[in-house]
Each structure stands twice: as structure tokens, then as C-alpha cells.
């Protein structure tokens, strides 16, 4: 559980370039899976399939998560099901962007 919290802390330092909110608060992270050997797989979506950072953002997530001392490997799997929408954002993010 502690490792998952560290991963989430790192995810909160990564921002969608078009929206001034981190990818975790945006609801782009669907699942963080950690196996017994600390290999991490993150199910993540993008705000749209045509997102300008569709290639660089998952790579940034993998690199930053892989740099956490206890993480053996990090892999991002991009999923578009369910498709992202603004209701997946945290209340904090919705407030910040004026949706509430």
C-alpha cells in the first residue's frame, strides 16, 4: 500500500499540458497494479484519442514511476474504455476548472 501511495504522489506531479490539473486528479489513471516483485502496470486513459501528448505522456508516466526506488518496472497501458469525461475528475479538479 505504501508503494501505491508513492506512485500516486508521483502521478500527481504529471500534468496534462492542456489542462492545469495533474493526471491523477483529472481521473486519467484508472488502475495501478503492483505485483509481488514490484512491477507496476498502470491503466491510463487520455482526455481524447487525438491528445497531442498521446505518445509523450505515457512515456513520462513510465519514466517517473520507474524512477521510484522500490519499483522494478513500470508499464502504462492506454485504454479508452470507458472513455474519459469530465465527471471522472476529482471534485478539486472540477472546482479548479470551474465545472462545479
Residue pairs with C-beta under 8 A, 6 or more apart in sequence:
3 34
3 38
3 68
3 70
3 71
4 32
4 34
6 68
6 70
7 32
7 34
7 40
7 42
7 65
7 68
7 71
8 24
8 32
10 64
10 65
10 67
10 68
11 22
11 23
11 24
11 29
11 32
11 42
11 61
11 64
11 65
12 22
12 24
12 25
13 22
13 64
14 22
14 23
14 24
14 57
14 60
14 61
14 64
15 21
15 22
15 23
16 22
16 23
16 26
16 28
16 47
16 51
16 53
16 57
17 52
17 53
18 47
18 52
19 26
19 47
19 97
20 96
20 97
21 89
21 93
21 96
21 97
23 29
23 44
23 57
23 61
25 89
25 90
25 92
25 93
26 47
26 84
26 88
26 89
26 90
26 93
27 84
27 88
27 89
27 90
27 93
28 44
28 45
28 46
28 47
28 84
28 88
29 42
29 43
29 44
30 43
30 44
30 45
30 79
31 42
31 43
32 40
32 41
32 42
33 40
33 41
33 42
33 43
34 40
35 41
37 72
38 70
38 71
38 72
39 71
39 72
39 73
39 74
39 75
40 65
40 66
40 71
40 72
40 73
40 74
40 75
41 74
41 75
41 76
41 77
42 61
42 65
42 74
42 75
42 76
42 77
43 77
43 79
44 58
44 61
44 76
44 77
44 78
44 79
45 78
45 79
45 80
45 83
45 84
46 53
46 54
46 57
46 78
46 80
46 84
47 84
48 84
49 80
51 57
54 78
58 76
58 78
59 76
61 74
61 76
62 74
62 75
62 76
63 74
65 71
65 74
66 73
66 74
86 94
86 97
86 99
89 97
89 99
91 100
94 100
